[in-house]
Amino acid sequence: MESVDTRDEEAPLVVGDNSAIQSQNNHTRDVYILSFAFLFIFLAYGAAQNLQSTLNTEEALGTTSLGILYLSFTFFSLVASWVVRLLGSKNALLLGTTGYWLFIAANLKATWYTMVPASLYLGFAAAIIWVGQYLFLTLDWNIQGTYLTSTARSHASDYNLHEGRVIGNFNGVFWGMFGGHQLVGNLISLALLRDGAEGSTSGTTLLFIVFLCSATLGIILMCFLQRRDSKGEAGPQYSSNTLYASVISLSKSVITPLLNVRMILVIPLMAYSGLQQAFVWSEFTKYVVTPALGVSGVGGTMAVYGACDAICSLAAGRLTSGLKSITLIVSVGAFIQAIIFLWLILNYSGTSGVLGILYLILMAALLGIGDGIFMTQLNALLGILFKSDTEGAFAQLKVWQSASIAVLFFLSPYISLQAMLLIMLVAILVAYGGFLVLTLLVEKAFFSASL
């Protein structure tokens, strides 16, 4: 978000043009409001999501609900842009936030009759809020493609900077700020949850009430956003024909990139980025953290994960300058996470005392570093390699990430931790192998073009 502020401050203004100054001030104000609103909403949702596999364990209610949620998100992404244009970006944002509020509220009385409908609705709402956030921030500048990458390219062009480095920096800032919600939300979980006798946990009701209050504050902040819809964005002209055209357009943006060999080679890395997140949210918290520290320890461990994720996102973004740096950074991330999986498969057994706690903190830190690397470098890689179809490339990223997350959550109740670790190890080897082949092809194409 710092990039937006810098852009606003450095943009040339006509002296005495109060309307232009007021417009810029309003936009900067809206960016701050939107950022804080997302923080309050996602610190509640992120921490609640981390607890699903440990709190809602009856018939795997928690993990199954999350699988339904991400499957719903995958499908509703096809019509999200049409809904946002029909309602207007601000109204769509407000509608989207209600899904997160209802999901948290459902946890106060977690049953199949509350969690499953809430998860289905949240899949729809999540698609709406992310598309709405994108349109809300881009309408005034008429930027095509994703906001972050487009802003980075414009900034690099305006100030004659290295495009790859700017894309990396902007992705690092964005994911670093967004990763902060894990730290705050999980620290709240750590403070309020207490382990009782015979595996019971106290403080859950108070915790979810606090989360509801946080999400409510985020929704209230959304109400103070200025309307920034372009003319004709909302209105009755958005008929079923427009819906059909929107679905066809987005379907093409998802299907057409699959004809590109570069996209085929990067898809395994996209899918793995979703798998490794879902692994931490479900398997790691349930089978590694909870047996050693109890449910109350999940918050503290995931706070470490979130902090390292955010710090690494900032650092990795700053170090990104092009394909060579991306290759090196991704290699480090793949190596770190592969070591964790091998450690869990071969040698790790729960250790009591201070040493056991240090082992868990180290694992959480390394997993967070890996996630920070994959998220920043994937976004930078797509922005660099797919300049002609940025929207299609990022649509692929969302589809493969959410689909792979849903698959892992659905598999979780039926396979052991050892089997899941083997799947993760194979997945990272395939993803990294495809990525290396991609880098070789790109370097070869660049070398041939320079001759």
C-alpha positions as CSV (number, residue, x, y, z in Angstrom):
1,M,0.0,0.0,0.0
2,E,3.0,2.3,0.4
3,S,3.2,2.3,-3.4
4,V,-0.2,3.8,-3.7
5,D,0.7,6.6,-1.2
6,T,3.9,7.4,-3.0
7,R,2.2,7.5,-6.3
8,D,-0.4,9.9,-5.0
9,E,2.2,12.2,-3.4
10,E,4.5,12.3,-6.5
11,A,1.8,12.8,-9.1
12,P,2.0,16.2,-10.7
13,L,-0.8,18.6,-9.7
14,V,-2.0,21.9,-11.1
15,V,-1.2,24.6,-8.5
16,G,-4.4,25.8,-6.9
17,D,-6.5,22.9,-8.2
18,N,-8.3,22.1,-5.0
19,S,-10.6,19.5,-6.6
20,A,-7.5,17.5,-7.8
21,I,-5.9,17.8,-4.3
22,Q,-9.2,16.7,-2.6
23,S,-9.6,13.8,-5.0
24,Q,-6.1,12.5,-4.2
25,N,-6.6,13.0,-0.5
26,N,-9.9,11.0,-0.7
27,H,-8.2,8.2,-2.6
28,T,-5.3,8.0,0.0
29,R,-7.9,8.0,2.8
30,D,-9.8,5.2,1.1
31,V,-6.7,3.1,0.7
32,Y,-6.0,3.4,4.4
33,I,-9.6,2.6,5.3
34,L,-9.7,-0.4,3.0
35,S,-6.4,-1.7,4.4
36,F,-7.5,-1.5,8.0
37,A,-10.9,-3.0,7.1
38,F,-9.2,-6.0,5.5
39,L,-6.9,-6.3,8.5
40,F,-9.8,-6.5,11.0
41,I,-11.8,-8.9,8.9
42,F,-8.9,-11.3,8.1
43,L,-7.3,-11.4,11.4
44,A,-10.5,-12.9,12.7
45,Y,-11.1,-15.2,9.7
46,G,-7.5,-16.3,9.4
47,A,-7.2,-17.3,13.1
48,A,-10.6,-19.0,13.0
49,Q,-9.5,-21.0,9.9
50,N,-6.4,-22.2,11.6
51,L,-8.5,-23.7,14.5
52,Q,-11.0,-25.6,12.3
53,S,-9.1,-28.9,12.3
54,T,-8.5,-28.8,16.0
55,L,-11.8,-27.4,17.4
56,N,-14.4,-28.8,15.0
57,T,-13.2,-32.4,14.9
58,E,-16.5,-34.3,15.0
59,E,-16.8,-36.2,11.7
60,A,-14.1,-33.8,10.3
61,L,-16.6,-31.0,10.3
62,G,-13.9,-28.3,10.3
63,T,-11.7,-29.5,7.4
64,T,-14.7,-30.6,5.3
65,S,-16.3,-27.1,5.8
66,L,-13.0,-25.5,4.6
67,G,-12.9,-27.8,1.6
68,I,-16.5,-26.8,0.7
69,L,-15.5,-23.1,1.2
70,Y,-12.6,-23.2,-1.3
71,L,-14.5,-25.3,-3.8
72,S,-17.3,-22.8,-3.7
73,F,-14.8,-20.0,-4.1
74,T,-13.3,-21.7,-7.2
75,F,-16.7,-21.9,-9.0
76,F,-18.1,-18.5,-7.9
77,S,-15.0,-16.8,-9.2
78,L,-16.5,-17.3,-12.7
79,V,-19.3,-14.8,-12.0
80,A,-17.8,-12.6,-9.3
81,S,-16.8,-9.8,-11.7
82,W,-20.4,-9.6,-13.1
83,V,-21.9,-9.4,-9.6
84,V,-19.4,-6.6,-8.7
85,R,-20.3,-4.6,-11.7
86,L,-24.0,-5.1,-11.1
87,L,-23.8,-3.9,-7.5
88,G,-21.0,-1.4,-7.7
89,S,-17.6,-2.0,-6.1
90,K,-18.5,-0.5,-2.7
91,N,-21.7,-2.4,-2.3
92,A,-20.0,-5.6,-3.5
93,L,-17.3,-5.1,-0.8
94,L,-20.0,-4.8,1.9
95,L,-21.8,-7.8,0.6
96,G,-18.5,-9.8,0.5
97,T,-17.7,-9.0,4.1
98,T,-21.0,-10.5,5.3
99,G,-19.7,-14.0,4.3
100,Y,-16.7,-13.8,6.7
101,W,-19.0,-12.5,9.5
102,L,-21.4,-15.4,9.1
103,F,-18.6,-18.0,8.9
104,I,-17.2,-16.7,12.3
105,A,-20.7,-16.6,13.8
106,A,-21.4,-20.2,12.7
107,N,-18.4,-21.3,14.8
108,L,-20.3,-20.2,18.0
109,K,-22.7,-23.2,17.3
110,A,-20.6,-25.4,15.0
111,T,-22.9,-28.0,13.4
112,W,-23.3,-29.4,9.9
113,Y,-26.4,-27.2,9.6
114,T,-24.5,-24.0,10.4
115,M,-21.0,-24.6,9.1
116,V,-21.8,-26.0,5.6
117,P,-24.2,-23.2,4.5
118,A,-21.8,-20.6,6.0
119,S,-18.9,-22.1,4.0
120,L,-20.9,-22.2,0.8
121,Y,-21.9,-18.6,1.2
122,L,-18.3,-17.5,2.2
123,G,-17.0,-19.1,-1.0
124,F,-19.3,-16.7,-2.9
125,A,-18.6,-13.8,-0.7
126,A,-14.8,-14.3,-0.8
127,A,-14.9,-14.2,-4.6
128,I,-16.9,-11.0,-4.5
129,I,-14.8,-9.2,-1.9
130,W,-11.5,-9.9,-3.7
131,V,-12.9,-8.8,-7.1
132,G,-14.5,-5.8,-5.4
133,Q,-11.3,-4.8,-3.7
134,Y,-9.5,-5.0,-7.1
135,L,-12.1,-2.9,-9.0
136,F,-12.5,-0.4,-6.1
137,L,-8.8,0.4,-6.3
138,T,-8.4,0.4,-10.1
139,L,-11.5,2.3,-11.4
140,D,-10.0,5.8,-10.9
141,W,-6.9,5.0,-12.9
142,N,-8.5,2.8,-15.5
143,I,-5.7,0.2,-15.0
144,Q,-6.1,-3.1,-16.7
145,G,-5.0,-6.4,-15.2
146,T,-4.3,-6.8,-11.5
147,Y,-3.8,-3.7,-9.4
148,L,-0.5,-4.6,-7.9
149,T,1.3,-5.6,-11.1
150,S,-0.1,-2.8,-13.1
151,T,0.8,-0.2,-10.6
152,A,4.3,-1.6,-10.4
153,R,4.7,-1.4,-14.2
154,S,3.4,2.2,-14.3
155,H,5.7,3.2,-11.4
156,A,8.7,1.6,-13.2
157,S,7.8,3.3,-16.5
158,D,7.2,6.8,-14.9
159,Y,10.5,6.8,-13.0
160,N,12.6,4.7,-15.3
161,L,13.2,1.9,-12.8
162,H,13.8,-1.8,-13.4
163,E,10.4,-3.4,-13.9
164,G,11.2,-6.8,-12.4
165,R,12.6,-5.2,-9.2
166,V,9.6,-2.9,-8.8
167,I,7.1,-5.8,-9.3
168,G,9.0,-7.8,-6.7
169,N,9.1,-4.8,-4.2
170,F,5.4,-4.1,-4.6
171,N,4.5,-7.8,-4.1
172,G,6.7,-7.9,-1.1
173,V,5.0,-4.9,0.5
174,F,1.5,-6.2,-0.3
175,W,2.0,-9.7,1.0
176,G,4.0,-8.5,3.9
177,M,1.1,-6.2,5.1
178,F,-1.5,-8.8,4.4
179,G,0.5,-11.5,6.2
180,G,0.3,-9.4,9.4
181,H,-3.2,-10.5,10.0
182,Q,-2.0,-14.0,10.9
183,L,0.3,-12.5,13.6
184,V,-2.4,-10.4,15.2
185,G,-5.3,-12.9,15.0
186,N,-3.3,-15.8,16.3
187,L,-2.0,-13.8,19.2
188,I,-5.6,-13.1,20.2
189,S,-6.2,-16.9,20.1
190,L,-3.2,-17.5,22.3
191,A,-4.4,-15.0,24.8
192,L,-8.0,-16.3,25.1
193,L,-7.9,-20.1,24.6
194,R,-7.1,-22.4,27.5
195,D,-6.7,-26.2,27.5
196,G,-9.0,-28.0,30.0
197,A,-9.2,-31.6,31.3
198,E,-9.6,-34.5,28.9
199,G,-8.8,-32.5,25.8
200,S,-11.4,-29.9,26.3
201,T,-10.8,-26.2,25.4
202,S,-12.2,-23.2,27.2
203,G,-12.5,-19.7,26.0
204,T,-13.8,-20.5,22.5
205,T,-17.0,-18.6,22.9
206,L,-15.3,-15.5,24.0
207,L,-12.7,-15.9,21.3
208,F,-15.3,-16.0,18.5
209,I,-17.2,-13.1,20.0
210,V,-14.0,-11.1,19.9
211,F,-13.5,-12.1,16.3
212,L,-17.1,-11.1,15.5
213,C,-16.4,-7.7,17.0
214,S,-13.3,-7.4,14.9
215,A,-15.1,-8.4,11.7
216,T,-17.9,-6.0,12.5
217,L,-15.4,-3.1,12.9
218,G,-14.0,-4.0,9.5
219,I,-17.5,-3.9,7.9
220,I,-18.2,-0.5,9.6
221,L,-15.0,0.9,8.1
222,M,-16.1,-0.3,4.7
223,C,-19.1,1.9,5.0
224,F,-16.9,5.0,5.1
225,L,-15.4,4.3,1.7
226,Q,-16.1,6.7,-1.1
227,R,-18.1,5.4,-4.1
228,R,-15.6,5.2,-7.0
229,D,-17.7,3.4,-9.6
230,S,-17.3,4.5,-13.2
231,K,-20.3,5.5,-15.2
232,G,-22.5,2.7,-16.2
233,E,-20.8,0.2,-13.9
234,A,-24.0,-0.5,-12.1
235,G,-27.5,-0.5,-13.6
236,P,-30.2,-2.5,-15.2
237,Q,-28.2,-2.9,-18.4
238,Y,-26.3,-5.8,-16.8
239,S,-28.7,-8.4,-18.1
240,S,-28.4,-12.2,-18.4
241,N,-26.6,-11.6,-21.7
242,T,-23.9,-9.6,-19.9
243,L,-23.6,-12.4,-17.3
244,Y,-23.2,-14.9,-20.1
245,A,-20.6,-12.7,-21.8
246,S,-18.8,-12.2,-18.5
247,V,-18.6,-16.0,-17.8
248,I,-17.4,-16.7,-21.4
249,S,-14.8,-14.0,-21.1
250,L,-13.4,-15.3,-17.8
251,S,-13.6,-18.9,-19.0
252,K,-11.4,-17.8,-21.9
253,S,-9.0,-16.1,-19.6
254,V,-8.7,-19.4,-17.7
255,I,-8.6,-21.7,-20.7
256,T,-6.5,-19.7,-23.2
257,P,-3.3,-19.5,-21.0
258,L,-3.4,-23.4,-20.9
259,L,-2.2,-23.4,-24.5
260,N,1.0,-21.7,-23.4
261,V,3.8,-24.1,-22.5
262,R,5.1,-21.6,-19.9
263,M,1.8,-21.6,-18.1
264,I,1.7,-25.4,-18.2
265,L,5.1,-25.5,-16.5
266,V,4.2,-23.0,-13.8
267,I,0.8,-24.5,-12.9
268,P,2.4,-27.2,-10.6
269,L,4.0,-24.4,-8.6
270,M,0.7,-22.6,-8.3
271,A,-1.0,-25.7,-7.1
272,Y,1.8,-26.4,-4.6
273,S,1.5,-22.9,-3.2
274,G,-2.1,-23.7,-2.3
275,L,-1.3,-27.2,-0.9
276,Q,1.5,-25.9,1.4
277,Q,-0.9,-23.3,2.9
278,A,-3.7,-25.9,3.5
279,F,-1.1,-28.2,5.0
280,V,-0.2,-25.7,7.6
281,W,-3.8,-24.7,8.3
282,S,-5.0,-28.3,8.8
283,E,-2.3,-31.0,9.1
284,F,0.4,-29.1,10.9
285,T,-1.9,-27.5,13.5
286,K,-3.8,-30.8,14.1
287,Y,-1.1,-33.5,14.0
288,V,2.0,-31.6,15.0
289,V,1.1,-28.6,17.2
290,T,-2.0,-29.8,19.1
291,P,-0.5,-33.0,20.4
292,A,2.5,-31.1,21.8
293,L,1.0,-27.8,23.0
294,G,-2.8,-28.3,23.0
295,V,-5.3,-26.3,21.1
296,S,-4.3,-23.2,23.0
297,G,-0.8,-23.5,21.5
298,V,-2.1,-23.3,18.0
299,G,-2.4,-19.5,18.3
300,G,1.1,-18.9,19.4
301,T,2.7,-21.2,16.8
302,M,0.7,-19.7,14.0
303,A,1.6,-16.2,15.2
304,V,5.2,-17.2,14.6
305,Y,4.3,-18.5,11.2
306,G,2.5,-15.3,10.3
307,A,5.3,-13.1,11.5
308,C,7.9,-14.9,9.5
309,D,5.6,-15.0,6.5
310,A,5.2,-11.3,6.6
311,I,8.9,-10.5,7.2
312,C,10.0,-12.9,4.5
313,S,7.5,-11.4,2.0
314,L,9.1,-8.0,2.5
315,A,12.6,-9.3,2.3
316,A,12.0,-11.6,-0.7
317,G,10.3,-8.8,-2.5
318,R,13.2,-6.5,-2.0
319,L,15.6,-9.1,-3.3
320,T,13.6,-9.7,-6.5
321,S,15.1,-8.1,-9.6
322,G,14.3,-10.6,-12.5
323,L,14.1,-14.2,-13.4
324,K,17.5,-15.2,-12.0
325,S,16.8,-13.8,-8.6
326,I,13.3,-15.4,-8.6
327,T,15.0,-18.8,-9.5
328,L,17.4,-18.5,-6.6
329,I,14.8,-17.4,-4.1
330,V,12.3,-20.1,-5.1
331,S,15.1,-22.7,-4.8
332,V,15.7,-21.6,-1.2
333,G,12.0,-21.8,-0.4
334,A,11.6,-25.2,-2.0
335,F,14.7,-26.5,-0.1
336,I,13.4,-25.2,3.2
337,Q,10.0,-26.8,2.9
338,A,11.3,-30.1,1.6
339,I,13.6,-30.3,4.7
340,I,10.6,-29.8,6.9
341,F,8.6,-32.6,5.2
342,L,11.6,-34.9,5.4
343,W,12.1,-34.1,9.1
344,L,8.5,-34.9,9.9
345,I,8.6,-38.1,7.8
346,L,11.9,-39.5,9.1
347,N,12.9,-38.2,12.5
348,Y,10.4,-36.0,14.2
349,S,8.6,-37.2,17.3
350,G,6.9,-34.9,19.8
351,T,9.4,-33.7,22.4
352,S,8.2,-32.3,25.7
353,G,9.6,-29.3,27.5
354,V,11.4,-26.3,26.1
355,L,13.1,-28.2,23.3
356,G,9.8,-29.4,22.0
357,I,8.5,-25.9,21.9
358,L,11.6,-24.6,20.1
359,Y,11.3,-27.4,17.5
360,L,7.7,-26.3,16.8
361,I,8.6,-22.6,16.6
362,L,11.4,-23.5,14.2
363,M,9.1,-25.5,12.0
364,A,6.4,-22.8,12.0
365,A,9.1,-20.1,11.2
366,L,10.5,-22.1,8.2
367,L,7.0,-22.9,6.9
368,G,6.1,-19.2,7.1
369,I,9.4,-18.3,5.3
370,G,8.5,-20.8,2.5
371,D,5.0,-19.4,2.1
372,G,6.3,-15.8,2.0
373,I,8.7,-16.8,-0.8
374,F,6.2,-18.7,-2.9
375,M,3.5,-16.0,-2.7
376,T,5.8,-13.1,-3.6
377,Q,7.8,-14.9,-6.3
378,L,4.8,-16.4,-8.0
379,N,3.2,-13.0,-8.3
380,A,6.4,-11.5,-9.6
381,L,7.0,-14.4,-12.0
382,L,3.5,-14.1,-13.5
383,G,3.9,-10.3,-13.8
384,I,7.2,-10.7,-15.7
385,L,6.4,-13.6,-18.0
386,F,2.8,-12.9,-19.0
387,K,2.7,-9.2,-19.8
388,S,0.3,-9.6,-22.6
389,D,-2.3,-11.5,-20.5
390,T,-1.8,-10.6,-16.9
391,E,-5.5,-11.0,-16.0
392,G,-5.5,-14.6,-17.4
393,A,-2.3,-15.5,-15.6
394,F,-3.6,-14.3,-12.3
395,A,-6.9,-16.0,-12.9
396,Q,-5.0,-19.2,-13.3
397,L,-3.2,-18.6,-10.0
398,K,-6.4,-18.2,-8.0
399,V,-8.1,-21.2,-9.6
400,W,-5.2,-23.6,-9.0
401,Q,-4.5,-22.3,-5.5
402,S,-8.1,-22.5,-4.3
403,A,-8.7,-25.9,-6.0
404,S,-5.6,-27.5,-4.5
405,I,-6.6,-26.1,-1.1
406,A,-10.0,-27.7,-1.4
407,V,-8.5,-31.0,-2.5
408,L,-6.2,-31.2,0.6
409,F,-9.0,-30.3,3.0
410,F,-11.3,-33.0,1.5
411,L,-8.4,-35.6,1.7
412,S,-7.4,-34.7,5.2
413,P,-9.9,-36.8,7.1
414,Y,-9.1,-40.0,5.1
415,I,-5.4,-40.2,5.0
416,S,-2.6,-40.3,7.7
417,L,-0.1,-37.6,8.4
418,Q,2.7,-39.7,6.9
419,A,0.7,-40.2,3.6
420,M,0.0,-36.5,3.5
421,L,3.7,-35.7,4.0
422,L,4.6,-38.0,1.1
423,I,2.1,-36.3,-1.1
424,M,3.6,-32.9,-0.2
425,L,7.1,-34.1,-0.8
426,V,6.2,-35.4,-4.3
427,A,4.2,-32.2,-5.0
428,I,7.1,-29.9,-4.2
429,L,9.5,-32.0,-6.3
430,V,7.2,-31.9,-9.3
431,A,6.5,-28.2,-8.9
432,Y,10.2,-27.3,-8.5
433,G,11.1,-29.5,-11.5
434,G,8.6,-27.8,-13.7
435,F,9.8,-24.4,-12.5
436,L,13.4,-25.2,-13.4
437,V,12.4,-26.4,-16.9
438,L,10.5,-23.1,-17.3
439,T,13.5,-21.0,-16.3
440,L,15.7,-22.9,-18.8
441,L,13.2,-22.4,-21.6
442,V,12.9,-18.7,-20.9
443,E,16.7,-18.3,-20.7
444,K,17.1,-20.2,-23.9
445,A,14.5,-18.0,-25.7
446,F,16.2,-14.8,-24.4
447,F,19.6,-16.1,-25.6
448,S,18.2,-16.9,-29.0
449,A,16.6,-13.6,-29.4
450,S,19.8,-11.7,-28.5
451,L,21.8,-13.5,-31.2
